[in-house]
C-alpha cells in the first residue's frame, strides 16, 4: 500500500476517494476503515490533532454499526496518540480497555468454538450409535 511505501500524498488521496465512495453508499464499516487509515496517515505525518478527530469518528461509526471487533484496535490507536501527546494516564486507561475488550471477544469466540465442537462431538457419537444399531439389526435379522 502507499502508506507502507511512505507515499503519503497518494495514500491520503486514495483514502479520501474511498471515504467519499463509502459515504455515497452509507457503508459504515468502510467509512470507519477510511477514518482509521486517515488517522494513521496523519499520525505518521505527526499531525497530532487530525488523528484524534479521525479516530473519534471511526469509534462513533464502530459504535453505530456495532463493530465491536474494531473497538480494541481503535483504542490502541488512540492510546498511541495520547502517549505521544504526554497523556500517559489516558493512554494507559485506553490500553487497559482495549485489552479487556480483546480478551472478552476472545473468550466469547472460544466459548462459541467450544460449543460448536461439543455439538459436533455429540453428533458424531449419535451417528456411531446409529451405525452400531443398524449393524446389530442386520445381524439380528439373519
N, CA, C and O of each residue as an XYZ file, in Angstrom:
568
protein
N       0.834     -1.180      0.000
C       0.000      0.000      0.000
C       0.880      1.244      0.000
O       2.062      1.188      0.338
N       0.285      2.355     -0.381
C       1.046      3.603     -0.430
C       1.465      4.053      0.960
O       2.479      4.734      1.116
N       0.692      3.676      1.966
C       1.050      4.001      3.352
C       2.379      3.350      3.706
O       3.277      4.002      4.240
N       2.500      2.055      3.406
C       3.716      1.324      3.757
C       4.893      1.742      2.883
O       6.049      1.603      3.281
N       4.596      2.251      1.697
C       5.652      2.760      0.832
C       6.044      4.187      1.198
O       6.966      4.761      0.618
N       5.327      4.750      2.173
C       5.539      6.119      2.650
C       5.254      7.162      1.567
O       5.822      8.253      1.577
N       4.373      6.814      0.643
C       3.895      7.782     -0.341
C       2.586      8.336      0.209
O       1.497      7.964     -0.228
N       2.727      9.240      1.185
C       1.577      9.707      1.943
C       0.602     10.527      1.103
O      -0.604     10.490      1.346
N       1.116     11.275      0.107
C       0.212     12.065     -0.729
C      -0.785     11.164     -1.456
O      -1.986     11.436     -1.461
N      -0.288     10.099     -2.063
C      -1.178      9.168     -2.758
C      -2.082      8.440     -1.772
O      -3.264      8.227     -2.041
N      -1.516      8.060     -0.625
C      -2.312      7.359      0.378
C      -3.464      8.240      0.863
O      -4.593      7.767      0.995
N      -3.182      9.526      1.132
C      -4.240     10.460      1.538
C      -5.291     10.588      0.437
O      -6.494     10.549      0.696
N      -4.810     10.741     -0.794
C      -5.715     10.916     -1.930
C      -6.658      9.718     -2.067
O      -7.872      9.889     -2.183
N      -6.103      8.522     -2.053
C      -6.930      7.326     -2.205
C      -7.856      7.108     -1.005
O      -8.991      6.661     -1.168
N      -7.376      7.421      0.181
C      -8.223      7.257      1.368
C      -9.418      8.214      1.312
O     -10.537      7.834      1.657
N      -9.177      9.457      0.876
C     -10.280     10.419      0.757
C     -11.261      9.998     -0.333
O     -12.472     10.146     -0.167
N     -10.746      9.473     -1.449
C     -11.632      8.994     -2.517
C     -12.465      7.810     -2.036
O     -13.663      7.734     -2.307
N     -11.829      6.896     -1.327
C     -12.550      5.737     -0.800
C     -13.608      6.187      0.201
O     -14.730      5.681      0.194
N     -13.251      7.136      1.056
C     -14.203      7.644      2.039
C     -15.428      8.235      1.343
O     -16.558      7.996      1.770
N     -15.215      8.997      0.283
C     -16.339      9.597     -0.458
C     -17.242      8.510     -1.039
O     -18.467      8.633     -1.015
N     -16.630      7.448     -1.559
C     -17.423      6.345     -2.113
C     -18.232      5.635     -1.034
O     -19.412      5.342     -1.226
N     -17.596      5.363      0.098
C     -18.303      4.699      1.197
C     -19.422      5.578      1.744
O     -20.483      5.081      2.122
N     -19.179      6.892      1.785
C     -20.223      7.796      2.257
C     -21.405      7.815      1.286
O     -22.560      7.899      1.705
N     -21.109      7.735     -0.007
C     -22.166      7.766     -1.019
C     -23.124      6.586     -0.878
O     -24.317      6.712     -1.156
N     -22.604      5.446     -0.447
C     -23.452      4.254     -0.283
C     -23.772      3.972      1.186
O     -24.374      2.948      1.509
N     -23.368      4.884      2.073
C     -23.619      4.776      3.517
C     -23.091      3.467      4.102
O     -23.768      2.804      4.888
N     -21.872      3.110      3.705
C     -21.209      1.908      4.223
C     -20.406      2.302      5.459
O     -19.289      2.805      5.349
N     -20.981      2.070      6.627
C     -20.359      2.500      7.885
C     -19.030      1.792      8.149
O     -18.086      2.398      8.656
N     -18.966      0.526      7.807
C     -17.725     -0.215      8.008
C     -16.609      0.383      7.150
O     -15.490      0.575      7.626
N     -16.911      0.670      5.908
C     -15.915      1.267      5.014
C     -15.505      2.652      5.467
O     -14.324      2.999      5.432
N     -16.485      3.452      5.898
C     -16.164      4.793      6.389
C     -15.275      4.707      7.626
O     -14.335      5.487      7.783
N     -15.583      3.748      8.503
C     -14.790      3.564      9.711
C     -13.344      3.206      9.359
O     -12.402      3.754      9.932
N     -13.183      2.285      8.413
C     -11.836      1.896      7.979
C     -11.078      3.088      7.394
O      -9.892      3.271      7.667
N     -11.769      3.897      6.587
C     -11.122      5.063      5.982
C     -10.684      6.071      7.042
O      -9.578      6.607      6.970
N     -11.545      6.329      8.023
C     -11.163      7.266      9.084
C      -9.996      6.718      9.905
O      -9.123      7.472     10.334
N      -9.986      5.418     10.118
C      -8.863      4.806     10.836
C      -7.576      4.964     10.029
O      -6.530      5.305     10.581
N      -7.656      4.718      8.730
C      -6.489      4.870      7.854
C      -6.030      6.318      7.815
O      -4.834      6.594      7.908
N      -6.978      7.251      7.677
C      -6.613      8.673      7.661
C      -5.966      9.077      8.985
O      -5.006      9.849      8.999
N      -6.486      8.560     10.085
C      -5.871      8.847     11.379
C      -4.435      8.348     11.443
O      -3.548      9.041     11.942
N      -4.213      7.141     10.934
C      -2.856      6.572     10.931
C      -1.931      7.390     10.023
O      -0.760      7.593     10.347
N      -2.454      7.853      8.900
C      -1.643      8.685      7.993
C      -1.276     10.009      8.647
O      -0.128     10.446      8.566
N      -2.245     10.648      9.295
C      -1.946     11.904      9.989
C      -0.952     11.666     11.120
O      -0.051     12.474     11.344
N      -1.120     10.559     11.829
C      -0.197     10.219     12.923
C       1.220     10.051     12.368
O       2.181     10.565     12.940
N       1.341      9.330     11.255
C       2.658      9.109     10.647
C       3.296     10.420     10.207
O       4.521     10.535     10.159
N       2.459     11.413      9.886
C       2.957     12.731      9.474
C       3.046     13.709     10.645
O       3.273     14.903     10.449
N       2.866     13.193     11.865
C       2.982     13.978     13.098
C       2.021     15.161     13.129
O       2.342     16.229     13.649
N       0.844     14.948     12.564
C      -0.241     15.936     12.635
C      -1.154     15.457     13.753
O      -2.057     14.653     13.522
N      -0.920     15.949     14.961
C      -1.483     15.318     16.147
C      -2.970     15.546     16.374
O      -3.613     14.691     16.983
N      -3.557     16.659     15.916
C      -4.981     16.875     16.178
C      -5.859     16.057     15.224
O      -6.870     15.494     15.643
N      -5.484     15.992     13.977
C      -6.329     15.320     12.990
C      -6.545     13.831     13.283
O      -7.661     13.345     13.100
N      -5.527     13.087     13.729
C      -5.797     11.677     14.030
C      -6.866     11.510     15.111
O      -7.683     10.591     15.045
N      -6.858     12.390     16.095
C      -7.848     12.297     17.170
C      -9.256     12.420     16.584
O     -10.152     11.653     16.936
N      -9.439     13.388     15.690
C     -10.750     13.568     15.059
C     -11.130     12.336     14.236
O     -12.266     11.867     14.297
N     -10.161     11.812     13.460
C     -10.444     10.628     12.648
C     -10.766      9.415     13.517
O     -11.712      8.683     13.230
N      -9.985      9.196     14.580
C     -10.226      8.053     15.451
C     -11.568      8.180     16.176
O     -12.283      7.192     16.344
N     -11.907      9.407     16.605
C     -13.200      9.603     17.271
C     -14.354      9.324     16.313
O     -15.353      8.718     16.699
N     -14.216      9.766     15.067
C     -15.255      9.495     14.066
C     -15.353      7.994     13.806
O     -16.450      7.441     13.729
N     -14.198      7.338     13.672
C     -14.189      5.886     13.439
C     -14.833      5.159     14.616
O     -15.581      4.201     14.424
N     -14.543      5.616     15.836
C     -15.106      4.984     17.022
C     -16.623      5.156     17.046
O     -17.349      4.218     17.377
N     -17.103      6.347     16.696
C     -18.550      6.592     16.657
C     -19.215      5.684     15.618
O     -20.292      5.141     15.864
N     -18.571      5.522     14.457
C     -19.107      4.642     13.418
C     -19.096      3.184     13.877
O     -20.017      2.425     13.575
N     -18.056      2.800     14.603
C     -17.966      1.427     15.114
C     -19.099      1.161     16.102
O     -19.698      0.086     16.095
N     -19.387      2.147     16.952
C     -20.494      2.002     17.907
C     -21.827      1.917     17.175
O     -22.667      1.068     17.475
N     -22.003      2.820     16.202
C     -23.245      2.863     15.430
C     -23.521      1.542     14.727
O     -24.649      1.051     14.709
N     -22.464      0.978     14.148
C     -22.622     -0.260     13.392
C     -22.401     -1.511     14.209
O     -22.433     -2.617     13.669
N     -22.176     -1.356     15.506
C     -21.899     -2.492     16.401
C     -20.709     -3.321     15.917
O     -20.741     -4.551     15.953
N     -19.668     -2.638     15.468
C     -18.444     -3.313     15.026
C     -17.501     -3.445     16.220
O     -16.439     -2.825     16.266
N     -17.916     -4.269     17.185
C     -17.163     -4.367     18.439
C     -15.743     -4.872     18.241
O     -14.861     -4.568     19.044
N     -15.512     -5.638     17.184
C     -14.169     -6.165     16.970
C     -13.171     -5.053     16.617
O     -11.964     -5.290     16.655
N     -13.645     -3.845     16.275
C     -12.747     -2.729     15.976
C     -12.442     -1.878     17.201
O     -11.489     -1.099     17.182
N     -13.229     -2.010     18.267
C     -13.031     -1.163     19.434
C     -11.612     -1.256     19.971
O     -10.974     -0.237     20.238
N     -11.121     -2.474     20.128
C      -9.793     -2.678     20.689
C      -8.725     -2.001     19.824
O      -7.831     -1.326     20.335
N      -8.831     -2.189     18.534
C      -7.862     -1.593     17.592
C      -7.892     -0.069     17.679
O      -6.841      0.571     17.719
N      -9.087      0.512     17.707
C      -9.209      1.965     17.776
C      -8.704      2.511     19.110
O      -8.060      3.559     19.153
N      -8.995      1.802     20.188
C      -8.500      2.241     21.495
C      -6.975      2.206     21.544
O      -6.355      3.091     22.135
N      -6.371      1.203     20.935
C      -4.899      1.143     20.895
C      -4.332      2.307     20.080
O      -3.309      2.885     20.448
N      -4.995      2.649     18.981
C      -4.549      3.791     18.171
C      -4.670      5.091     18.961
O      -3.773      5.933     18.928
N      -5.783      5.243     19.667
C      -5.966      6.442     20.487
C      -4.939      6.486     21.621
O      -4.456      7.561     21.976
N      -4.608      5.344     22.181
C      -3.615      5.287     23.260
C      -2.241      5.730     22.756
O      -1.518      6.448     23.447
N      -1.893      5.295     21.552
C      -0.617      5.735     20.960
C      -0.581      7.244     20.826
O       0.429      7.880     21.127
N      -1.681      7.809     20.376
C      -1.776      9.260     20.209
C      -1.704      9.967     21.560
O      -1.019     10.981     21.696
N      -2.409      9.436     22.557
C      -2.333     10.014     23.904
C      -0.906      9.992     24.435
O      -0.448     10.953     25.053
N      -0.216      8.898     24.190
C       1.158      8.755     24.659
C       2.075      9.798     24.026
O       2.895     10.412     24.708
N       1.930      9.989     22.738
C       2.752     10.983     22.028
C       2.480     12.382     22.567
O       3.386     13.213     22.627
N       1.241     12.643     22.956
C       0.869     13.958     23.484
C       1.139     14.096     24.979
O       0.825     15.127     25.574
N       1.724     13.057     25.593
C       2.073     13.124     27.006
C       0.938     12.779     27.954
O       1.082     12.938     29.166
N      -0.179     12.313     27.432
C      -1.321     11.924     28.269
C      -1.189     10.443     28.643
O      -1.958      9.600     28.182
N      -0.206     10.152     29.480
C       0.133      8.767     29.775
C      -0.961      8.034     30.556
O      -1.206      6.852     30.317
N      -1.609      8.723     31.475
C      -2.693      8.082     32.228
C      -3.839      7.689     31.303
O      -4.379      6.586     31.390
N      -4.200      8.623     30.407
C      -5.269      8.337     29.454
C      -4.848      7.204     28.519
O      -5.652      6.331     28.192
N      -3.591      7.222     28.092
C      -3.092      6.156     27.211
C      -3.169      4.807     27.912
O      -3.599      3.814     27.325
N      -2.751      4.781     29.167
C      -2.791      3.535     29.933
C      -4.229      3.048     30.106
O      -4.511      1.858     29.963
N      -5.131      3.974     30.412
C      -6.549      3.604     30.605
C      -7.131      3.054     29.299
O      -7.878      2.076     29.314
N      -6.790      3.678     28.181
C      -7.285      3.183     26.888
C      -6.721      1.790     26.584
O      -7.436      0.925     26.079
N      -5.456      1.582     26.888
C      -4.865      0.263     26.642
C      -5.524     -0.804     27.518
O      -5.775     -1.920     27.064
N      -5.798     -0.456     28.760
C      -6.487     -1.410     29.629
C      -7.850     -1.781     29.050
O      -8.216     -2.956     29.030
N      -8.604     -0.784     28.580
C      -9.916     -1.053     27.974
C      -9.755     -1.879     26.704
O     -10.527     -2.805     26.456
N      -8.748     -1.540     25.902
C      -8.530     -2.261     24.641
C      -8.266     -3.737     24.898
O      -8.834     -4.601     24.231
N      -7.405     -4.022     25.863
C      -7.076     -5.422     26.140
C      -8.221     -6.152     26.838
O      -8.396     -7.355     26.643
N      -8.997     -5.440     27.645
C     -10.169     -6.062     28.264
C     -11.187     -6.441     27.189
O     -11.775     -7.521     27.239
N     -11.390     -5.562     26.228
C     -12.317     -5.859     25.122
C     -11.793     -7.021     24.301
O     -12.541     -7.940     23.970
N     -10.506     -6.983     23.970
C      -9.916     -8.066     23.178
C     -10.055     -9.399     23.890
O     -10.429    -10.401     23.280
N      -9.752     -9.409     25.189
C      -9.864    -10.653     25.953
C     -11.302    -11.140     26.015
O     -11.569    -12.337     25.904
N     -12.225    -10.205     26.192
C     -13.640    -10.568     26.241
C     -14.092    -11.174     24.915
O     -14.797    -12.183     24.897
N     -13.687    -10.557     23.806
C     -14.046    -11.092     22.490
C     -13.415    -12.463     22.262
O     -14.041    -13.355     21.690
N     -12.170    -12.624     22.713
C     -11.508    -13.928     22.579
C     -12.225    -14.991     23.404
O     -12.405    -16.119     22.946
N     -12.638    -14.629     24.625
C     -13.374    -15.582     25.459
C     -14.693    -15.966     24.803
O     -15.085    -17.133     24.823
N     -15.371    -14.993     24.228
C     -16.632    -15.256     23.543
C     -16.403    -16.198     22.364
O     -17.171    -17.136     22.150
N     -15.339    -15.940     21.600
C     -15.025    -16.791     20.445
C     -14.666    -18.199     20.896
O     -15.092    -19.178     20.284
N     -13.877    -18.302     21.972
C     -13.508    -19.623     22.483
C     -14.740    -20.386     22.958
O     -14.846    -21.591     22.729
N     -15.661    -19.708     23.607
C     -16.897    -20.354     24.060
C     -17.705    -20.838     22.862
O     -18.243    -21.945     22.874
N     -17.787    -20.009     21.832
C     -18.531    -20.403     20.628
C     -17.847    -21.598     19.955
O     -18.519    -22.521     19.493
N     -16.515    -21.580     19.902
C     -15.775    -22.710     19.324
C     -16.000    -23.978     20.139
O     -16.194    -25.055     19.575
N     -15.974    -23.852     21.461
C     -16.205    -24.998     22.343
C     -17.601    -25.570     22.103
O     -17.766    -26.781     21.954
N     -18.607    -24.686     22.067
C     -19.982    -25.141     21.842
C     -20.116    -25.848     20.495
O     -20.792    -26.871     20.393
N     -19.479    -25.309     19.473
C     -19.536    -25.921     18.138
C     -18.895    -27.302     18.150
O     -19.441    -28.245     17.577
N     -17.750    -27.426     18.792
C     -17.063    -28.716     18.867
C     -17.857    -29.731     19.691
O     -17.885    -30.919     19.369
N     -18.499    -29.251     20.753
C     -19.309    -30.136     21.569
C     -20.483    -30.695     20.765
O     -20.768    -31.890     20.832
N     -21.153    -29.845     20.016
C     -22.266    -30.298     19.172
C     -21.755    -31.281     18.124
O     -22.389    -32.303     17.858
N     -20.615    -30.966     17.538
C     -20.025    -31.852     16.526
C     -19.695    -33.213     17.140
O     -19.965    -34.246     16.528
N     -19.119    -33.225     18.331
C     -18.757    -34.471     19.008
C     -20.012    -35.298     19.316
O     -20.037    -36.507     19.081
N     -21.040    -34.646     19.837
C     -22.278    -35.364     20.171
C     -22.946    -35.920     18.917
O     -23.491    -37.024     18.938
N     -22.903    -35.166     17.841
C     -23.481    -35.634     16.579
C     -22.739    -36.861     16.074
O     -23.355    -37.833     15.639
N     -21.413    -36.810     16.136
C     -20.616    -37.961     15.697
C     -20.905    -39.185     16.562
O     -20.986    -40.303     16.052
N     -21.060    -38.978     17.861
C     -21.375    -40.098     18.752
C     -22.726    -40.705     18.397
O     -22.859    -41.928     18.341
N     -23.713    -39.876     18.161
C     -25.049    -40.376     17.793
C     -24.996    -41.129     16.468
O     -25.648    -42.161     16.307
N     -24.216    -40.610     15.520
C     -24.085    -41.292     14.233
C     -23.433    -42.666     14.408
O     -23.837    -43.630     13.757
N     -22.433    -42.762     15.279
C     -21.783    -44.045     15.542
C     -22.752    -45.008     16.221
O     -22.805    -46.189     15.879
N     -23.522    -44.496     17.187
C     -24.521    -45.336     17.855
C     -25.541    -45.845     16.854
O     -25.901    -47.022     16.884
N     -26.009    -44.985     15.973
C     -26.976    -45.393     14.951
C     -26.385    -46.450     14.020
O     -27.071    -47.397     13.635
N     -25.137    -46.288     13.668
C     -24.477    -47.271     12.793
C     -24.370    -48.624     13.497
O     -24.607    -49.663     12.882
N     -24.014    -48.614     14.786
C     -23.935    -49.858     15.553
C     -25.307    -50.524     15.670
O     -25.424    -51.746     15.579
N     -26.338    -49.709     15.872
C     -27.691    -50.261     15.941
C     -28.102    -50.888     14.609
O     -28.725    -51.949     14.588
N     -27.762    -50.247     13.520
C     -28.071    -50.787     12.192
C     -27.361    -52.123     11.990
O     -27.951    -53.076     11.481
N     -26.094    -52.188     12.392
C     -25.334    -53.433     12.261
C     -25.934    -54.528     13.139
O     -26.013    -55.686     12.730
N     -26.350    -54.161     14.334
C     -26.970    -55.134     15.255
C     -28.272    -55.638     14.671
O     -28.572    -56.825     14.790
N     -29.056    -54.776     14.043
C     -30.317    -55.188     13.396
C     -30.053    -56.134     12.238
O     -30.775    -57.115     12.057
N     -29.035    -55.849     11.463
C     -28.703    -56.721     10.335
C     -28.319    -58.102     10.848
O     -28.749    -59.115     10.297
N     -27.517    -58.142     11.891
C     -27.089    -59.422     12.474
C     -28.291    -60.131     13.074
O     -28.431    -61.343     12.911
N     -29.150    -59.414     13.758
C     -30.323    -59.998     14.402
C     -31.307    -60.554     13.383
O     -31.986    -61.539     13.675
N     -31.406    -59.964     12.209
C     -32.335    -60.412     11.173
C     -31.807    -61.662     10.445
O     -32.568    -62.297      9.715
N     -30.592    -62.013     10.613
C     -30.033    -63.183      9.938
C     -30.488    -64.437     10.539
O     -30.105    -65.515     10.084
